[in-house]
Amino acid sequence: MTFAWWHVLIWLLPMLPTFWSIWHIWTHAFADYQTRMTWLVFVVFVPVIGGICYIISGRGKALKSIKRSS
């Protein structure tokens, strides 16, 4: 069996909600620190399902975007 580009696509496609959720949690403020960390731990340790759950129910709990300066 040879390796093809679509093998990467099949692996990466289900991980997109997880990557997006981690980015969204990291760049947005929440009501308290515990809520933010709970979502982050859930998304990291339960990758695909955690990302989908965050998109469905947790995204609305984020308050605003955090401006970070370098």
Secondary structure, DSSP 8 states (H G I E B T S, - for coil): ----HHHHHHHHGGGHHHHHHHHHHHHB--SSHHHHHHHHHHHHHSHHHHHHHIIIIIGGG---B-----
